[in-house]
Amino acid sequence: MKALLLEKINQSGIDLLRKKGFTVEAHDRAFSQDELREAIKGVSLLGIRSRTNITPKVLENADELLAIGAYCIGTNQIDLDATARAGIAAFNAPYSNTRSVAELAIGEIIVLIRKLYNKIEMAHRGEWDKASAGCYEVRGKKLGIIGYGNIGTQVSLLAESLGMQVYYYDVVDKLSIGNAIKMDTLEEVLNIADVVTIHVDGRKENANLIGDTQFTMMKDGVLFLNLSRGHIVDIDALRKHILSGKIAGAGVDVFPTEPRGTDEKFVSPLQGLPNVLLTPHIGGSTEEAQRNIGDFVSSKMIEYLETGSTFTSVNFPRIQLPPLANTHRLLHIHNNVPGVLSKLNTIFGNNQVNVVAQYLSTTETIGYVIADVDAQYKASLFDDLSKVDNTIKVRILY
């Protein structure tokens, strides 16, 4: 079986797939739609990061694709509904780079609040500026966290350990960790915070979550960070408020448009502003995070192929399965309509199949049936299962 890995997946993930017998083709850059449409033919596993888009047009040529691995946190670059309807499971790494992103956020807060960007540049020019004006400790400052998920909570813990007062807002009711204070609205956090950091997910509803109106709500002289997704923040509005002095400094790691590889030039309205830290989407770019991501995503795709388990899938019904022992495991993916399970069980009976265990789970769009059966059954079983109305994909695991 063939695996295609794009965007410089960590070697640990490549090695794990090769150890399992996959032929791995790896590239350091993202593929365009046309390139991917051609390259995906005959591929069983596809691994990407944040710059490769999986669309229905790409899936038209995915004749053998069983699973997609997003070697990152976000999955908004994947059409999850289309992949599910095509019977292709998708997996990501929701926790593996959490610490790395949180540490970068804290590091940038310290650089900004101490105005180290100026001090460093001047020292390189031979200028000796020891002035303390406008430079502060983080201790006692109010940190506003927008998005209190895996990364937001890690930032909260690290900030508290430095003596910051943490306030957070999340659309989902989240239990406070440590002494963090939950706020009822986004506006409340923006009004109170000395530093605002964004850690929401990339769903389309979050587009331009922070724009001119929200920047106006913030304190004068606020510090602002976005290490989440580029489309979350109106970048032109951010530039406007930096130039006006409303925002004293900013750290931005993600952008509405990002280069597909190192050979493309990066362009942003924020370039040239001395009090803005621009980084090339490196929140999770540490050896530890990339190794963890490589191991996690590759192992979950392998687990799906070997056992059918979808417990960590982002687009399939989630089923945690026991190990396969002395049986054959049959996997049936179908459109979620009434009567399919009944038809499958009728086929099992007609083909003299003894079902040892059976599992069913559904989403709004698809159903997923797993049946562990005795090894003795008619050769016609696979064809009969494939012919059931609304069948998307059938697999037999030995």
GIWO-V512557 format. One record per residue. N is the residue number from 1. RES is the residue in one small letter. SS is DSSP state (2 for helix, 1 for strand, 0 for the rest). OMEGA is omega in whole degrees, 0 to 359 (999 if undefined). Layout:
n=N res=RES ss=SS omega=OMEGA
n=N res=RES ss=SS omega=OMEGA
This chain:
n=1 res=m ss=0 omega=186
n=2 res=k ss=1 omega=174
n=3 res=a ss=1 omega=177
n=4 res=l ss=1 omega=182
n=5 res=l ss=1 omega=183
n=6 res=l ss=0 omega=173
n=7 res=e ss=0 omega=172
n=8 res=k ss=0 omega=175
n=9 res=i ss=0 omega=182
n=10 res=n ss=0 omega=184
n=11 res=q ss=2 omega=180
n=12 res=s ss=2 omega=178
n=13 res=g ss=2 omega=177
n=14 res=i ss=2 omega=182
n=15 res=d ss=2 omega=181
n=16 res=l ss=2 omega=178
n=17 res=l ss=2 omega=179
n=18 res=r ss=2 omega=178
n=19 res=k ss=2 omega=179
n=20 res=k ss=0 omega=174
n=21 res=g ss=0 omega=179
n=22 res=f ss=0 omega=167
n=23 res=t ss=1 omega=187
n=24 res=v ss=1 omega=172
n=25 res=e ss=1 omega=186
n=26 res=a ss=1 omega=178
n=27 res=h ss=0 omega=182
n=28 res=d ss=0 omega=186
n=29 res=r ss=0 omega=173
n=30 res=a ss=0 omega=176
n=31 res=f ss=0 omega=172
n=32 res=s ss=0 omega=180
n=33 res=q ss=2 omega=182
n=34 res=d ss=2 omega=178
n=35 res=e ss=2 omega=183
n=36 res=l ss=2 omega=178
n=37 res=r ss=2 omega=179
n=38 res=e ss=2 omega=186
n=39 res=a ss=2 omega=188
n=40 res=i ss=0 omega=179
n=41 res=k ss=0 omega=178
n=42 res=g ss=0 omega=182
n=43 res=v ss=0 omega=179
n=44 res=s ss=0 omega=179
n=45 res=l ss=1 omega=178
n=46 res=l ss=1 omega=177
n=47 res=g ss=1 omega=181
n=48 res=i ss=1 omega=169
n=49 res=r ss=0 omega=190
n=50 res=s ss=0 omega=188
n=51 res=r ss=0 omega=178
n=52 res=t ss=0 omega=183
n=53 res=n ss=0 omega=178
n=54 res=i ss=1 omega=185
n=55 res=t ss=0 omega=175
n=56 res=p ss=2 omega=179
n=57 res=k ss=2 omega=177
n=58 res=v ss=2 omega=185
n=59 res=l ss=2 omega=178
n=60 res=e ss=0 omega=182
n=61 res=n ss=0 omega=182
n=62 res=a ss=0 omega=188
n=63 res=d ss=0 omega=181
n=64 res=e ss=0 omega=187
n=65 res=l ss=0 omega=180
n=66 res=l ss=0 omega=184
n=67 res=a ss=1 omega=175
n=68 res=i ss=1 omega=176
n=69 res=g ss=1 omega=172
n=70 res=a ss=1 omega=183
n=71 res=y ss=0 omega=183
n=72 res=c ss=0 omega=178
n=73 res=i ss=0 omega=187
n=74 res=g ss=0 omega=177
n=75 res=t ss=0 omega=182
n=76 res=n ss=0 omega=176
n=77 res=q ss=0 omega=180
n=78 res=i ss=1 omega=173
n=79 res=d ss=0 omega=187
n=80 res=l ss=2 omega=180
n=81 res=d ss=2 omega=180
n=82 res=a ss=2 omega=179
n=83 res=t ss=2 omega=178
n=84 res=a ss=2 omega=181
n=85 res=r ss=2 omega=176
n=86 res=a ss=0 omega=180
n=87 res=g ss=0 omega=183
n=88 res=i ss=0 omega=181
n=89 res=a ss=1 omega=180
n=90 res=a ss=1 omega=182
n=91 res=f ss=1 omega=176
n=92 res=n ss=0 omega=180
n=93 res=a ss=0 omega=188
n=94 res=p ss=0 omega=185
n=95 res=y ss=0 omega=196
n=96 res=s ss=0 omega=181
n=97 res=n ss=0 omega=184
n=98 res=t ss=2 omega=183
n=99 res=r ss=2 omega=182
n=100 res=s ss=2 omega=179
n=101 res=v ss=2 omega=181
n=102 res=a ss=2 omega=179
n=103 res=e ss=2 omega=178
n=104 res=l ss=2 omega=179
n=105 res=a ss=2 omega=180
n=106 res=i ss=2 omega=178
n=107 res=g ss=2 omega=181
n=108 res=e ss=2 omega=177
n=109 res=i ss=2 omega=180
n=110 res=i ss=2 omega=179
n=111 res=v ss=2 omega=182
n=112 res=l ss=2 omega=185
n=113 res=i ss=2 omega=176
n=114 res=r ss=0 omega=183
n=115 res=k ss=0 omega=180
n=116 res=l ss=2 omega=180
n=117 res=y ss=2 omega=177
n=118 res=n ss=2 omega=184
n=119 res=k ss=2 omega=181
n=120 res=i ss=2 omega=181
n=121 res=e ss=2 omega=181
n=122 res=m ss=2 omega=179
n=123 res=a ss=2 omega=177
n=124 res=h ss=2 omega=178
n=125 res=r ss=0 omega=180
n=126 res=g ss=0 omega=180
n=127 res=e ss=0 omega=187
n=128 res=w ss=0 omega=184
n=129 res=d ss=0 omega=180
n=130 res=k ss=0 omega=184
n=131 res=a ss=0 omega=180
n=132 res=s ss=0 omega=183
n=133 res=a ss=0 omega=178
n=134 res=g ss=0 omega=179
n=135 res=c ss=0 omega=188
n=136 res=y ss=0 omega=168
n=137 res=e ss=0 omega=174
n=138 res=v ss=0 omega=181
n=139 res=r ss=0 omega=179
n=140 res=g ss=0 omega=180
n=141 res=k ss=0 omega=181
n=142 res=k ss=1 omega=179
n=143 res=l ss=1 omega=176
n=144 res=g ss=1 omega=181
n=145 res=i ss=1 omega=176
n=146 res=i ss=1 omega=186
n=147 res=g ss=0 omega=187
n=148 res=y ss=0 omega=178
n=149 res=g ss=0 omega=184
n=150 res=n ss=2 omega=181
n=151 res=i ss=2 omega=181
n=152 res=g ss=2 omega=180
n=153 res=t ss=2 omega=177
n=154 res=q ss=2 omega=176
n=155 res=v ss=2 omega=180
n=156 res=s ss=2 omega=181
n=157 res=l ss=2 omega=180
n=158 res=l ss=2 omega=181
n=159 res=a ss=2 omega=178
n=160 res=e ss=2 omega=180
n=161 res=s ss=2 omega=177
n=162 res=l ss=0 omega=177
n=163 res=g ss=0 omega=178
n=164 res=m ss=0 omega=173
n=165 res=q ss=1 omega=189
n=166 res=v ss=1 omega=173
n=167 res=y ss=1 omega=182
n=168 res=y ss=1 omega=174
n=169 res=y ss=1 omega=176
n=170 res=d ss=0 omega=180
n=171 res=v ss=0 omega=176
n=172 res=v ss=0 omega=181
n=173 res=d ss=0 omega=183
n=174 res=k ss=0 omega=177
n=175 res=l ss=0 omega=180
n=176 res=s ss=0 omega=174
n=177 res=i ss=0 omega=183
n=178 res=g ss=0 omega=182
n=179 res=n ss=0 omega=180
n=180 res=a ss=0 omega=183
n=181 res=i ss=1 omega=179
n=182 res=k ss=1 omega=177
n=183 res=m ss=0 omega=186
n=184 res=d ss=0 omega=182
n=185 res=t ss=0 omega=175
n=186 res=l ss=2 omega=182
n=187 res=e ss=2 omega=180
n=188 res=e ss=2 omega=179
n=189 res=v ss=2 omega=183
n=190 res=l ss=2 omega=180
n=191 res=n ss=2 omega=190
n=192 res=i ss=2 omega=192
n=193 res=a ss=0 omega=169
n=194 res=d ss=0 omega=178
n=195 res=v ss=1 omega=178
n=196 res=v ss=1 omega=178
n=197 res=t ss=1 omega=187
n=198 res=i ss=1 omega=179
n=199 res=h ss=0 omega=178
n=200 res=v ss=0 omega=181
n=201 res=d ss=0 omega=189
n=202 res=g ss=0 omega=180
n=203 res=r ss=0 omega=187
n=204 res=k ss=2 omega=179
n=205 res=e ss=2 omega=180
n=206 res=n ss=2 omega=179
n=207 res=a ss=0 omega=180
n=208 res=n ss=0 omega=176
n=209 res=l ss=0 omega=178
n=210 res=i ss=1 omega=180
n=211 res=g ss=0 omega=184
n=212 res=d ss=2 omega=181
n=213 res=t ss=2 omega=183
n=214 res=q ss=2 omega=177
n=215 res=f ss=2 omega=179
n=216 res=t ss=2 omega=180
n=217 res=m ss=2 omega=186
n=218 res=m ss=0 omega=176
n=219 res=k ss=0 omega=170
n=220 res=d ss=0 omega=180
n=221 res=g ss=0 omega=180
n=222 res=v ss=1 omega=170
n=223 res=l ss=1 omega=187
n=224 res=f ss=1 omega=179
n=225 res=l ss=1 omega=170
n=226 res=n ss=1 omega=176
n=227 res=l ss=0 omega=184
n=228 res=s ss=0 omega=179
n=229 res=r ss=0 omega=186
n=230 res=g ss=2 omega=184
n=231 res=h ss=2 omega=181
n=232 res=i ss=2 omega=188
n=233 res=v ss=1 omega=172
n=234 res=d ss=0 omega=189
n=235 res=i ss=2 omega=178
n=236 res=d ss=2 omega=176
n=237 res=a ss=2 omega=177
n=238 res=l ss=2 omega=179
n=239 res=r ss=2 omega=180
n=240 res=k ss=2 omega=185
n=241 res=h ss=2 omega=171
n=242 res=i ss=2 omega=181
n=243 res=l ss=2 omega=180
n=244 res=s ss=0 omega=183
n=245 res=g ss=0 omega=177
n=246 res=k ss=0 omega=176
n=247 res=i ss=1 omega=185
n=248 res=a ss=1 omega=179
n=249 res=g ss=1 omega=183
n=250 res=a ss=1 omega=172
n=251 res=g ss=1 omega=185
n=252 res=v ss=1 omega=182
n=253 res=d ss=0 omega=184
n=254 res=v ss=0 omega=190
n=255 res=f ss=0 omega=180
n=256 res=p ss=0 omega=177
n=257 res=t ss=0 omega=182
n=258 res=e ss=0 omega=177
n=259 res=p ss=0 omega=178
n=260 res=r ss=0 omega=181
n=261 res=g ss=0 omega=184
n=262 res=t ss=0 omega=181
n=263 res=d ss=0 omega=177
n=264 res=e ss=0 omega=180
n=265 res=k ss=0 omega=177
n=266 res=f ss=0 omega=180
n=267 res=v ss=0 omega=179
n=268 res=s ss=0 omega=175
n=269 res=p ss=0 omega=183
n=270 res=l ss=0 omega=180
n=271 res=q ss=0 omega=177
n=272 res=g ss=0 omega=178
n=273 res=l ss=0 omega=189
n=274 res=p ss=0 omega=182
n=275 res=n ss=0 omega=178
n=276 res=v ss=1 omega=176
n=277 res=l ss=1 omega=178
n=278 res=l ss=1 omega=177
n=279 res=t ss=0 omega=188
n=280 res=p ss=0 omega=177
n=281 res=h ss=0 omega=185
n=282 res=i ss=0 omega=181
n=283 res=g ss=0 omega=180
n=284 res=g ss=0 omega=185
n=285 res=s ss=0 omega=170
n=286 res=t ss=0 omega=179
n=287 res=e ss=2 omega=182
n=288 res=e ss=2 omega=183
n=289 res=a ss=2 omega=183
n=290 res=q ss=2 omega=175
n=291 res=r ss=2 omega=179
n=292 res=n ss=2 omega=179
n=293 res=i ss=2 omega=180
n=294 res=g ss=2 omega=180
n=295 res=d ss=2 omega=187
n=296 res=f ss=2 omega=186
n=297 res=v ss=2 omega=178
n=298 res=s ss=2 omega=181
n=299 res=s ss=2 omega=180
n=300 res=k ss=2 omega=176
n=301 res=m ss=2 omega=177
n=302 res=i ss=2 omega=179
n=303 res=e ss=2 omega=178
n=304 res=y ss=2 omega=180
n=305 res=l ss=2 omega=185
n=306 res=e ss=2 omega=185
n=307 res=t ss=2 omega=184
n=308 res=g ss=0 omega=183
n=309 res=s ss=0 omega=180
n=310 res=t ss=0 omega=187
n=311 res=f ss=0 omega=181
n=312 res=t ss=0 omega=180
n=313 res=s ss=1 omega=180
n=314 res=v ss=0 omega=181
n=315 res=n ss=0 omega=181
n=316 res=f ss=0 omega=167
n=317 res=p ss=0 omega=187
n=318 res=r ss=0 omega=180
n=319 res=i ss=0 omega=174
n=320 res=q ss=0 omega=188
n=321 res=l ss=0 omega=172
n=322 res=p ss=0 omega=179
n=323 res=p ss=0 omega=178
n=324 res=l ss=0 omega=183
n=325 res=a ss=0 omega=174
n=326 res=n ss=0 omega=177
n=327 res=t ss=0 omega=167
n=328 res=h ss=1 omega=178
n=329 res=r ss=1 omega=180
n=330 res=l ss=1 omega=180
n=331 res=l ss=1 omega=180
n=332 res=h ss=1 omega=178
n=333 res=i ss=1 omega=186
n=334 res=h ss=1 omega=172
n=335 res=n ss=1 omega=184
n=336 res=n ss=0 omega=177
n=337 res=v ss=0 omega=181
n=338 res=p ss=0 omega=169
n=339 res=g ss=0 omega=184
n=340 res=v ss=2 omega=181
n=341 res=l ss=2 omega=178
n=342 res=s ss=2 omega=179
n=343 res=k ss=2 omega=179
n=344 res=l ss=2 omega=181
n=345 res=n ss=2 omega=175
n=346 res=t ss=2 omega=178
n=347 res=i ss=2 omega=178
n=348 res=f ss=2 omega=180
n=349 res=g ss=2 omega=181
n=350 res=n ss=2 omega=181
n=351 res=n ss=0 omega=177
n=352 res=q ss=0 omega=180
n=353 res=v ss=0 omega=174
n=354 res=n ss=0 omega=182
n=355 res=v ss=1 omega=179
n=356 res=v ss=1 omega=178
n=357 res=a ss=1 omega=181
n=358 res=q ss=1 omega=181
n=359 res=y ss=1 omega=178
n=360 res=l ss=1 omega=171
n=361 res=s ss=1 omega=184
n=362 res=t ss=1 omega=164
n=363 res=t ss=0 omega=178
n=364 res=e ss=0 omega=187
n=365 res=t ss=0 omega=185
n=366 res=i ss=1 omega=173
n=367 res=g ss=1 omega=184
n=368 res=y ss=1 omega=180
n=369 res=v ss=1 omega=175
n=370 res=i ss=1 omega=179
n=371 res=a ss=1 omega=172
n=372 res=d ss=1 omega=187
n=373 res=v ss=1 omega=173
n=374 res=d ss=0 omega=187
n=375 res=a ss=0 omega=183
n=376 res=q ss=0 omega=175
n=377 res=y ss=0 omega=183
n=378 res=k ss=0 omega=180
n=379 res=a ss=0 omega=182
n=380 res=s ss=0 omega=188
n=381 res=l ss=2 omega=185
n=382 res=f ss=2 omega=180
n=383 res=d ss=2 omega=180
n=384 res=d ss=2 omega=179
n=385 res=l ss=2 omega=182
n=386 res=s ss=2 omega=184
n=387 res=k ss=0 omega=179
n=388 res=v ss=0 omega=179
n=389 res=d ss=0 omega=177
n=390 res=n ss=0 omega=176
n=391 res=t ss=1 omega=175
n=392 res=i ss=1 omega=183
n=393 res=k ss=1 omega=177
n=394 res=v ss=1 omega=175
n=395 res=r ss=1 omega=175
n=396 res=i ss=1 omega=178
n=397 res=l ss=1 omega=182
n=398 res=y ss=0 omega=999
